[in-house]
């Protein structure tokens, strides 16, 4: 294997295009193949990103000796089969969230462990350098985090969108958007504590039955809590996060897609970072801590993925499996009570 990780993509939707561009922009990755049910669609997709080979089946893409890793951007119901086959054929797998169930996800991670290939879920925001800075600031400036408040709304109303198809996306907005609320909970609050209480409320689309809004509260055995809200039903995008500590509070209003340099937003005149509030700070006293990043989160994600592969997939990489499984476990627990 060279110092460039050769990626194939299964899927040609919006998020597949986002990652395709990320692979083109990354310093240690290359997009070499794409699979779709239509050869013309895969070829058309590939032509937009350079010399990319088109396939009309994901099986043929995975079997190709010219690819090292597979990014899976398919409906949730299809991910397990593709990921398992890829891992069995010694391909590293990067999989778009969410997963059908924790059991389904664990079938993927078990096969990846057995075949010594890397598994990672494609959650962009955790690869932004400000996440590491936030964790350092948590230790230094806000004390123990006792509560998290998060809201992620992304307006979607087109019922022909796959998000409104419960057969392909059974968890709807809970899986699609609520994943980020739960991932923030795992990252900042609950990596090693147990869930003790769940309260949730769901709204379904009256025509399709798809989950379009969900909110609730999680309580953990150390008395910490996570209150969260996610859905397609707001009139504006909302990405708010508050980490409430015993000595201070950290807040963000763009925790999923930063306003400065993400696939959805390009605002070079803004600054990426977060707010820190202590004591009786007023609006004028709150500190903004800037965290610069030359790359978008999706570029950093695929570069990090390649770095792990080149450094060797070992037990130290199991954390990627664990955070995915813990995030999915929270989603499953919520889904089970609604």
Secondary structure, 3 states (H helix, E strand, C coil): CCCCEEEEEECCCHHHHHHHHHHHHCCCEEEEEEECCCHHHHHHHHHCCCCCEEECCHHHHHHCCCCCEEEECCCHHHHHHHHHHHHHCCCEEEECCCCCCHHHHHHHHHHHHHCCCCEEECCCHHHCHHHHHHHHHHHHHHCCEEEEEEEEECCCCCCCCHHHCCCCCCCHHHHHCHHHHHHHHHHHCCCCCCEEEEEEEEEECCCCCCEEEEEEEEEECCCCEEEEEEECCCCCCEEEEEEEECCEEEEECECCCCCCECCCCECCCCCCEEEEEECCCCCCCCEEEECCCCCCHHHHHHHHHHHHHHHCCCHHHHHHHHHHHHHHHHHHHHHCCC
